[in-house]
């Protein structure tokens, strides 16, 4: 009788642990999606552009400009 009650309590605790882990995983995914949406909104919003103009912060270009390689010319003195 006592063993059956203990088994019932253990089964209940295991089911609660499973439910809580699933809920935690769902909440974690939802929060990460909300953060991504917030970052995208901040990046594309007009408010950010206005603040950058007001503060004077320039947005860094994503593409880097390649420098052209210049070859050094050797000067040789010619004998006359």
Secondary structure, DSSP 8 states (H G I E B T S, - for coil): -HHHHHHHHHHHHHHHHHHHHHHHHHHHHHHHHHHHHHHHHHHH-HHHHHHHHHHT-----SS-----------------
